[in-house]
Amino acid sequence: MLSTMQDEPLSLATLLRYAATVQSAATVSTWTGTSLRTMSFGEMGEQAARLANALRGLGVGIGDRVATFMWNNNEHQVAYIGVPAMGAVLHALNIRLPAGQLSYTAGMGLSGED
């Protein structure tokens, strides 16, 4: 009997591999305020892999937290996909928060008192 279930677990790493290979020509776009900047899913996959390798080189491992402090753009999409795909936890900081709230949010859980 044929199954309708996928052959491997559905994860961000699986989705990223699929997007970077099968849909490699599809694009992600960022409006800069004056122009449109695009990146293909293939390029996004390559950049996400480079980011993951760089983070591993810095000692980031599975379950470790990685914070981002970026506008919503192509580069943030790379981190948004690449960090969880490598098994780390993405902590996207809100760039619009006032300094006190940002400091509190960024420091949450670092003392071991989650």
N, CA, C and O atoms as a GROMACS GRO file, in nm:
protein
  456
    1MET      N    1   0.084  -0.118   0.000
    1MET     CA    2   0.000   0.000   0.000
    1MET      C    3   0.088   0.124   0.000
    1MET      O    4   0.183   0.132   0.078
    2LEU      N    5   0.060   0.220  -0.084
    2LEU     CA    6   0.134   0.344  -0.090
    2LEU      C    7   0.090   0.438   0.021
    2LEU      O    8  -0.029   0.448   0.052
    3SER      N    9   0.186   0.504   0.080
    3SER     CA   10   0.157   0.600   0.187
    3SER      C   11   0.157   0.742   0.132
    3SER      O   12   0.226   0.772   0.034
    4THR      N   13   0.080   0.827   0.194
    4THR     CA   14   0.080   0.968   0.153
    4THR      C   15   0.175   1.051   0.240
    4THR      O   16   0.188   1.171   0.219
    5MET      N   17   0.242   0.987   0.335
    5MET     CA   18   0.335   1.058   0.423
    5MET      C   19   0.470   1.076   0.353
    5MET      O   20   0.507   0.995   0.268
    6GLN      N   21   0.543   1.182   0.390
    6GLN     CA   22   0.675   1.206   0.335
    6GLN      C   23   0.774   1.102   0.386
    6GLN      O   24   0.750   1.037   0.488
    7ASP      N   25   0.883   1.086   0.313
    7ASP     CA   26   0.984   0.986   0.348
    7ASP      C   27   1.078   1.031   0.458
    7ASP      O   28   1.146   0.949   0.519
    8GLU      N   29   1.083   1.159   0.486
    8GLU     CA   30   1.170   1.210   0.590
    8GLU      C   31   1.094   1.312   0.674
    8GLU      O   32   0.992   1.365   0.630
    9PRO      N   33   1.142   1.339   0.796
    9PRO     CA   34   1.072   1.434   0.882
    9PRO      C   35   1.064   1.572   0.816
    9PRO      O   36   1.159   1.616   0.750
   10LEU      N   37   0.953   1.639   0.833
   10LEU     CA   38   0.935   1.773   0.781
   10LEU      C   39   1.000   1.870   0.880
   10LEU      O   40   0.951   1.889   0.991
   11SER      N   41   1.108   1.931   0.838
   11SER     CA   42   1.181   2.025   0.923
   11SER      C   43   1.221   2.146   0.839
   11SER      O   44   1.208   2.145   0.717
   12LEU      N   45   1.268   2.250   0.906
   12LEU     CA   46   1.316   2.366   0.832
   12LEU      C   47   1.435   2.331   0.744
   12LEU      O   48   1.449   2.385   0.635
   13ALA      N   49   1.521   2.241   0.792
   13ALA     CA   50   1.635   2.200   0.710
   13ALA      C   51   1.586   2.132   0.582
   13ALA      O   52   1.642   2.156   0.474
   14THR      N   53   1.483   2.048   0.592
   14THR     CA   54   1.426   1.982   0.474
   14THR      C   55   1.363   2.084   0.380
   14THR      O   56   1.384   2.078   0.259
   15LEU      N   57   1.287   2.177   0.435
   15LEU     CA   58   1.225   2.281   0.352
   15LEU      C   59   1.330   2.369   0.284
   15LEU      O   60   1.314   2.406   0.168
   16LEU      N   61   1.436   2.401   0.355
   16LEU     CA   62   1.542   2.482   0.298
   16LEU      C   63   1.611   2.408   0.183
   16LEU      O   64   1.637   2.467   0.078
   17ARG      N   65   1.640   2.280   0.203
   17ARG     CA   66   1.702   2.200   0.095
   17ARG      C   67   1.611   2.196  -0.027
   17ARG      O   68   1.658   2.210  -0.140
   18TYR      N   69   1.481   2.177  -0.004
   18TYR     CA   70   1.386   2.172  -0.115
   18TYR      C   71   1.382   2.306  -0.189
   18TYR      O   72   1.391   2.310  -0.312
   19ALA      N   73   1.370   2.414  -0.115
   19ALA     CA   74   1.363   2.546  -0.177
   19ALA      C   75   1.490   2.578  -0.255
   19ALA      O   76   1.485   2.634  -0.364
   20ALA      N   77   1.606   2.541  -0.198
   20ALA     CA   78   1.734   2.573  -0.260
   20ALA      C   79   1.764   2.488  -0.382
   20ALA      O   80   1.847   2.526  -0.465
   21THR      N   81   1.698   2.374  -0.395
   21THR     CA   82   1.726   2.287  -0.509
   21THR      C   83   1.610   2.286  -0.608
   21THR      O   84   1.627   2.328  -0.723
   22VAL      N   85   1.493   2.241  -0.567
   22VAL     CA   86   1.379   2.226  -0.657
   22VAL      C   87   1.324   2.362  -0.701
   22VAL      O   88   1.282   2.378  -0.815
   23GLN      N   89   1.324   2.459  -0.610
   23GLN     CA   90   1.271   2.592  -0.639
   23GLN      C   91   1.382   2.698  -0.642
   23GLN      O   92   1.359   2.813  -0.607
   24SER      N   93   1.501   2.659  -0.684
   24SER     CA   94   1.618   2.747  -0.673
   24SER      C   95   1.605   2.878  -0.749
   24SER      O   96   1.670   2.977  -0.712
   25ALA      N   97   1.525   2.883  -0.853
   25ALA     CA   98   1.512   3.006  -0.932
   25ALA      C   99   1.407   3.102  -0.875
   25ALA      O  100   1.406   3.220  -0.912
   26ALA      N  101   1.320   3.055  -0.784
   26ALA     CA  102   1.221   3.143  -0.722
   26ALA      C  103   1.294   3.248  -0.639
   26ALA      O  104   1.407   3.225  -0.594
   27THR      N  105   1.232   3.363  -0.618
   27THR     CA  106   1.304   3.471  -0.552
   27THR      C  107   1.236   3.522  -0.425
   27THR      O  108   1.115   3.507  -0.405
   28VAL      N  109   1.318   3.581  -0.341
   28VAL     CA  110   1.276   3.654  -0.221
   28VAL      C  111   1.314   3.799  -0.250
   28VAL      O  112   1.425   3.825  -0.297
   29SER      N  113   1.226   3.893  -0.221
   29SER     CA  114   1.253   4.033  -0.253
   29SER      C  115   1.248   4.122  -0.130
   29SER      O  116   1.172   4.098  -0.037
   30THR      N  117   1.330   4.225  -0.131
   30THR     CA  118   1.333   4.326  -0.027
   30THR      C  119   1.316   4.462  -0.092
   30THR      O  120   1.386   4.494  -0.188
   31TRP      N  121   1.223   4.542  -0.042
   31TRP     CA  122   1.206   4.678  -0.087
   31TRP      C  123   1.294   4.766   0.001
   31TRP      O  124   1.277   4.767   0.123
   32THR      N  125   1.387   4.837  -0.058
   32THR     CA  126   1.483   4.917   0.019
   32THR      C  127   1.433   5.057   0.048
   32THR      O  128   1.499   5.133   0.120
   33GLY      N  129   1.318   5.093  -0.005
   33GLY     CA  130   1.267   5.229   0.008
   33GLY      C  131   1.282   5.305  -0.122
   33GLY      O  132   1.209   5.399  -0.150
   34THR      N  133   1.379   5.262  -0.202
   34THR     CA  134   1.399   5.325  -0.333
   34THR      C  135   1.404   5.224  -0.446
   34THR      O  136   1.383   5.259  -0.562
   35SER      N  137   1.433   5.098  -0.414
   35SER     CA  138   1.443   4.995  -0.518
   35SER      C  139   1.413   4.857  -0.460
   35SER      O  140   1.405   4.838  -0.338
   36LEU      N  141   1.398   4.762  -0.550
   36LEU     CA  142   1.371   4.623  -0.512
   36LEU      C  143   1.500   4.543  -0.525
   36LEU      O  144   1.568   4.550  -0.628
   37ARG      N  145   1.534   4.468  -0.421
   37ARG     CA  146   1.652   4.383  -0.421
   37ARG      C  147   1.606   4.238  -0.411
   37ARG      O  148   1.527   4.206  -0.322
   38THR      N  149   1.652   4.150  -0.499
   38THR     CA  150   1.606   4.012  -0.497
   38THR      C  151   1.720   3.915  -0.473
   38THR      O  152   1.837   3.944  -0.499
   39MET      N  153   1.683   3.799  -0.423
   39MET     CA  154   1.775   3.688  -0.399
   39MET      C  155   1.700   3.561  -0.436
   39MET      O  156   1.583   3.546  -0.399
   40SER      N  157   1.764   3.470  -0.508
   40SER     CA  158   1.698   3.345  -0.542
   40SER      C  159   1.699   3.251  -0.422
   40SER      O  160   1.781   3.266  -0.331
   41PHE      N  161   1.609   3.154  -0.421
   41PHE     CA  162   1.607   3.054  -0.313
   41PHE      C  163   1.738   2.976  -0.313
   41PHE      O  164   1.786   2.935  -0.208
   42GLY      N  165   1.797   2.956  -0.432
   42GLY     CA  166   1.927   2.890  -0.438
   42GLY      C  167   2.033   2.970  -0.365
   42GLY      O  168   2.111   2.914  -0.288
   43GLU      N  169   2.036   3.101  -0.389
   43GLU     CA  170   2.131   3.188  -0.319
   43GLU      C  171   2.103   3.191  -0.169
   43GLU      O  172   2.195   3.191  -0.088
   44MET      N  173   1.975   3.193  -0.133
   44MET     CA  174   1.938   3.192   0.008
   44MET      C  175   1.990   3.065   0.076
   44MET      O  176   2.041   3.071   0.188
   45GLY      N  177   1.975   2.951   0.009
   45GLY     CA  178   2.026   2.825   0.064
   45GLY      C  179   2.176   2.828   0.083
   45GLY      O  180   2.227   2.782   0.186
   46GLU      N  181   2.249   2.881  -0.015
   46GLU     CA  182   2.395   2.891  -0.004
   46GLU      C  183   2.434   2.982   0.112
   46GLU      O  184   2.524   2.949   0.191
   47GLN      N  185   2.369   3.097   0.124
   47GLN     CA  186   2.401   3.192   0.231
   47GLN      C  187   2.363   3.136   0.368
   47GLN      O  188   2.435   3.158   0.466
   48ALA      N  189   2.252   3.064   0.376
   48ALA     CA  190   2.211   3.003   0.504
   48ALA      C  191   2.314   2.898   0.547
   48ALA      O  192   2.345   2.887   0.665
   49ALA      N  193   2.365   2.821   0.451
   49ALA     CA  194   2.467   2.721   0.483
   49ALA      C  195   2.596   2.788   0.530
   49ALA      O  196   2.659   2.741   0.624
   50ARG      N  197   2.635   2.897   0.464
   50ARG     CA  198   2.755   2.971   0.507
   50ARG      C  199   2.737   3.027   0.647
   50ARG      O  200   2.829   3.021   0.729
   51LEU      N  201   2.618   3.082   0.674
   51LEU     CA  202   2.591   3.136   0.808
   51LEU      C  203   2.598   3.025   0.912
   51LEU      O  204   2.661   3.042   1.017
   52ALA      N  205   2.534   2.912   0.885
   52ALA     CA  206   2.536   2.800   0.979
   52ALA      C  207   2.678   2.752   1.005
   52ALA      O  208   2.714   2.724   1.120
   53ASN      N  209   2.758   2.741   0.900
   53ASN     CA  210   2.898   2.698   0.918
   53ASN      C  211   2.978   2.799   0.999
   53ASN      O  212   3.059   2.760   1.083
   54ALA      N  213   2.955   2.929   0.975
   54ALA     CA  214   3.025   3.031   1.052
   54ALA      C  215   2.984   3.026   1.200
   54ALA      O  216   3.068   3.038   1.288
   55LEU      N  217   2.855   3.009   1.225
   55LEU     CA  218   2.808   3.000   1.364
   55LEU      C  219   2.864   2.876   1.433
   55LEU      O  220   2.905   2.883   1.549
   56ARG      N  221   2.867   2.763   1.362
   56ARG     CA  222   2.928   2.642   1.420
   56ARG      C  223   3.075   2.668   1.454
   56ARG      O  224   3.124   2.624   1.557
   57GLY      N  225   3.144   2.740   1.364
   57GLY     CA  226   3.284   2.774   1.388
   57GLY      C  227   3.304   2.860   1.511
   57GLY      O  228   3.411   2.858   1.573
   58LEU      N  229   3.202   2.936   1.546
   58LEU     CA  230   3.206   3.020   1.666
   58LEU      C  231   3.160   2.944   1.791
   58LEU      O  232   3.159   3.000   1.901
   59GLY      N  233   3.124   2.817   1.774
   59GLY     CA  234   3.083   2.735   1.888
   59GLY      C  235   2.934   2.724   1.910
   59GLY      O  236   2.892   2.667   2.010
   60VAL      N  237   2.852   2.776   1.819
   60VAL     CA  238   2.707   2.765   1.833
   60VAL      C  239   2.666   2.623   1.797
   60VAL      O  240   2.704   2.571   1.692
   61GLY      N  241   2.589   2.560   1.884
   61GLY     CA  242   2.546   2.423   1.862
   61GLY      C  243   2.395   2.408   1.871
   61GLY      O  244   2.322   2.507   1.883
   62ILE      N  245   2.350   2.286   1.865
   62ILE     CA  246   2.208   2.254   1.871
   62ILE      C  247   2.151   2.303   2.004
   62ILE      O  248   2.205   2.274   2.111
   63GLY      N  249   2.041   2.377   1.994
   63GLY     CA  250   1.973   2.428   2.114
   63GLY      C  251   2.026   2.561   2.164
   63GLY      O  252   1.963   2.624   2.249
   64ASP      N  253   2.141   2.606   2.112
   64ASP     CA  254   2.194   2.736   2.153
   64ASP      C  255   2.108   2.848   2.093
   64ASP      O  256   2.048   2.831   1.987
   65ARG      N  257   2.104   2.961   2.161
   65ARG     CA  258   2.026   3.075   2.114
   65ARG      C  259   2.111   3.170   2.032
   65ARG      O  260   2.226   3.199   2.066
   66VAL      N  261   2.052   3.216   1.921
   66VAL     CA  262   2.116   3.315   1.834
   66VAL      C  263   2.017   3.429   1.817
   66VAL      O  264   1.907   3.410   1.766
   67ALA      N  265   2.056   3.549   1.859
   67ALA     CA  266   1.969   3.665   1.846
   67ALA      C  267   1.998   3.738   1.715
   67ALA      O  268   2.113   3.745   1.670
   68THR      N  269   1.893   3.792   1.656
   68THR     CA  270   1.909   3.878   1.539
   68THR      C  271   1.850   4.014   1.573
   68THR      O  272   1.754   4.025   1.648
   69PHE      N  273   1.910   4.117   1.516
   69PHE     CA  274   1.865   4.254   1.537
   69PHE      C  275   1.872   4.321   1.400
   69PHE      O  276   1.966   4.396   1.370
   70MET      N  277   1.772   4.292   1.317
   70MET     CA  278   1.777   4.332   1.177
   70MET      C  279   1.640   4.377   1.129
   70MET      O  280   1.538   4.342   1.187
   71TRP      N  281   1.641   4.456   1.022
   71TRP     CA  282   1.517   4.488   0.953
   71TRP      C  283   1.469   4.364   0.880
   71TRP      O  284   1.545   4.269   0.862
   72ASN      N  285   1.343   4.364   0.838
   72ASN     CA  286   1.288   4.255   0.758
   72ASN      C  287   1.342   4.268   0.617
   72ASN      O  288   1.292   4.347   0.537
   73ASN      N  289   1.446   4.191   0.587
   73ASN     CA  290   1.509   4.196   0.455
   73ASN      C  291   1.562   4.058   0.418
   73ASN      O  292   1.546   3.962   0.493
   74ASN      N  293   1.625   4.048   0.303
   74ASN     CA  294   1.677   3.920   0.256
   74ASN      C  295   1.775   3.859   0.354
   74ASN      O  296   1.772   3.738   0.380
   75GLU      N  297   1.863   3.942   0.410
   75GLU     CA  298   1.964   3.891   0.504
   75GLU      C  299   1.899   3.833   0.630
   75GLU      O  300   1.946   3.733   0.683
   76HIS      N  301   1.791   3.898   0.676
   76HIS     CA  302   1.722   3.845   0.793
   76HIS      C  303   1.652   3.713   0.758
   76HIS      O  304   1.646   3.623   0.841
   77GLN      N  305   1.601   3.702   0.637
   77GLN     CA  306   1.539   3.576   0.593
   77GLN      C  307   1.641   3.463   0.595
   77GLN      O  308   1.608   3.350   0.632
   78VAL      N  309   1.764   3.492   0.554
   78VAL     CA  310   1.871   3.391   0.558
   78VAL      C  311   1.891   3.343   0.702
   78VAL      O  312   1.899   3.222   0.726
   79ALA      N  313   1.900   3.435   0.796
   79ALA     CA  314   1.916   3.398   0.937
   79ALA      C  315   1.792   3.327   0.991
   79ALA      O  316   1.803   3.230   1.066
   80TYR      N  317   1.675   3.376   0.952
   80TYR     CA  318   1.548   3.324   1.001
   80TYR      C  319   1.530   3.176   0.961
   80TYR      O  320   1.466   3.099   1.033
   81ILE      N  321   1.585   3.140   0.847
   81ILE     CA  322   1.578   3.001   0.801
   81ILE      C  323   1.702   2.923   0.843
   81ILE      O  324   1.690   2.809   0.890
   82GLY      N  325   1.818   2.982   0.827
   82GLY     CA  326   1.944   2.911   0.850
   82GLY      C  327   1.971   2.873   0.995
   82GLY      O  328   2.021   2.764   1.021
   83VAL      N  329   1.938   2.961   1.088
   83VAL     CA  330   1.966   2.933   1.230
   83VAL      C  331   1.884   2.814   1.280
   83VAL      O  332   1.942   2.721   1.335
   84PRO      N  333   1.751   2.814   1.264
   84PRO     CA  334   1.675   2.697   1.309
   84PRO      C  335   1.708   2.570   1.229
   84PRO      O  336   1.702   2.460   1.284
   85ALA      N  337   1.743   2.585   1.102
   85ALA     CA  338   1.775   2.467   1.021
   85ALA      C  339   1.901   2.398   1.073
   85ALA      O  340   1.916   2.277   1.056
   86MET      N  341   1.991   2.472   1.138
   86MET     CA  342   2.110   2.410   1.194
   86MET      C  343   2.086   2.355   1.335
   86MET      O  344   2.175   2.295   1.395
   87GLY      N  345   1.964   2.376   1.387
   87GLY     CA  346   1.929   2.322   1.518
   87GLY      C  347   1.940   2.422   1.631
   87GLY      O  348   1.911   2.388   1.746
   88ALA      N  349   1.982   2.544   1.601
   88ALA     CA  350   1.989   2.648   1.704
   88ALA      C  351   1.852   2.717   1.714
   88ALA      O  352   1.764   2.695   1.630
   89VAL      N  353   1.836   2.800   1.814
   89VAL     CA  354   1.710   2.868   1.837
   89VAL      C  355   1.726   3.016   1.799
   89VAL      O  356   1.814   3.084   1.851
   90LEU      N  357   1.641   3.062   1.709
   90LEU     CA  358   1.646   3.202   1.666
   90LEU      C  359   1.568   3.289   1.764
   90LEU      O  360   1.454   3.259   1.798
   91HIS      N  361   1.631   3.397   1.808
   91HIS     CA  362   1.568   3.494   1.896
   91HIS      C  363   1.570   3.628   1.823
   91HIS      O  364   1.667   3.702   1.831
   92ALA      N  365   1.462   3.657   1.750
   92ALA     CA  366   1.455   3.780   1.672
   92ALA      C  367   1.417   3.895   1.763
   92ALA      O  368   1.307   3.898   1.818
   93LEU      N  369   1.508   3.990   1.778
   93LEU     CA  370   1.483   4.108   1.860
   93LEU      C  371   1.412   4.213   1.777
   93LEU      O  372   1.444   4.232   1.660
   94ASN      N  373   1.316   4.281   1.837
   94ASN     CA  374   1.239   4.382   1.767
   94ASN      C  375   1.319   4.512   1.760
   94ASN      O  376   1.344   4.576   1.861
   95ILE      N  377   1.359   4.547   1.640
   95ILE     CA  378   1.444   4.664   1.618
   95ILE      C  379   1.376   4.795   1.657
   95ILE      O  380   1.443   4.898   1.672
   96ARG      N  381   1.244   4.791   1.674
   96ARG     CA  382   1.169   4.914   1.707
   96ARG      C  383   1.147   4.932   1.858
   96ARG      O  384   1.087   5.031   1.899
   97LEU      N  385   1.193   4.840   1.940
   97LEU     CA  386   1.174   4.854   2.085
   97LEU      C  387   1.263   4.964   2.142
   97LEU      O  388   1.374   4.985   2.094
   98PRO      N  389   1.215   5.033   2.245
   98PRO     CA  390   1.302   5.129   2.316
   98PRO      C  391   1.417   5.053   2.383
   98PRO      O  392   1.407   4.933   2.410
   99ALA      N  393   1.525   5.123   2.410
   99ALA     CA  394   1.647   5.061   2.462
   99ALA      C  395   1.624   4.976   2.587
   99ALA      O  396   1.677   4.865   2.596
  100GLY      N  397   1.547   5.025   2.682
  100GLY     CA  398   1.524   4.950   2.806
  100GLY      C  399   1.452   4.818   2.782
  100GLY      O  400   1.489   4.715   2.838
  101GLN      N  401   1.349   4.822   2.698
  101GLN     CA  402   1.276   4.699   2.666
  101GLN      C  403   1.362   4.602   2.585
  101GLN      O  404   1.355   4.481   2.604
  102LEU      N  405   1.442   4.657   2.496
  102LEU     CA  406   1.530   4.573   2.415
  102LEU      C  407   1.634   4.505   2.503
  102LEU      O  408   1.661   4.385   2.487
  103SER      N  409   1.691   4.579   2.595
  103SER     CA  410   1.790   4.523   2.687
  103SER      C  411   1.729   4.411   2.771
  103SER      O  412   1.791   4.306   2.790
  104TYR      N  413   1.608   4.433   2.821
  104TYR     CA  414   1.538   4.332   2.900
  104TYR      C  415   1.510   4.208   2.817
  104TYR      O  416   1.534   4.096   2.862
  105THR      N  417   1.459   4.227   2.694
  105THR     CA  418   1.424   4.116   2.607
  105THR      C  419   1.547   4.036   2.566
  105THR      O  420   1.545   3.913   2.564
  106ALA      N  421   1.653   4.106   2.532
  106ALA     CA  422   1.777   4.040   2.489
  106ALA      C  423   1.839   3.960   2.604
  106ALA      O  424   1.902   3.857   2.580
  107GLY      N  425   1.823   4.007   2.726
  107GLY     CA  426   1.886   3.942   2.841
  107GLY      C  427   1.802   3.831   2.903
  107GLY      O  428   1.850   3.761   2.992
  108MET      N  429   1.678   3.813   2.858
  108MET     CA  430   1.590   3.712   2.917
  108MET      C  431   1.653   3.573   2.911
  108MET      O  432   1.695   3.529   2.804
  109GLY      N  433   1.659   3.506   3.023
  109GLY     CA  434   1.704   3.368   3.028
  109GLY      C  435   1.855   3.351   3.033
  109GLY      O  436   1.903   3.239   3.051
  110LEU      N  437   1.932   3.457   3.019
  110LEU     CA  438   2.076   3.442   3.019
  110LEU      C  439   2.131   3.414   3.157
  110LEU      O  440   2.241   3.360   3.169
  111SER      N  441   2.056   3.449   3.262
  111SER     CA  442   2.104   3.424   3.397
  111SER      C  443   2.070   3.283   3.444
  111SER      O  444   2.109   3.243   3.554
  112GLY      N  445   1.999   3.208   3.362
  112GLY     CA  446   1.958   3.074   3.402
  112GLY      C  447   1.826   3.073   3.476
  112GLY      O  448   1.782   2.967   3.520
  113GLU      N  449   1.763   3.188   3.492
  113GLU     CA  450   1.636   3.200   3.564
  113GLU      C  451   1.523   3.230   3.467
  113GLU      O  452   1.455   3.331   3.481
  114ASP      N  453   1.503   3.142   3.368
  114ASP     CA  454   1.401   3.164   3.264
  114ASP      C  455   1.267   3.193   3.319
  114ASP      O  456   1.172   3.214   3.243
   0.00000   0.00000   0.00000
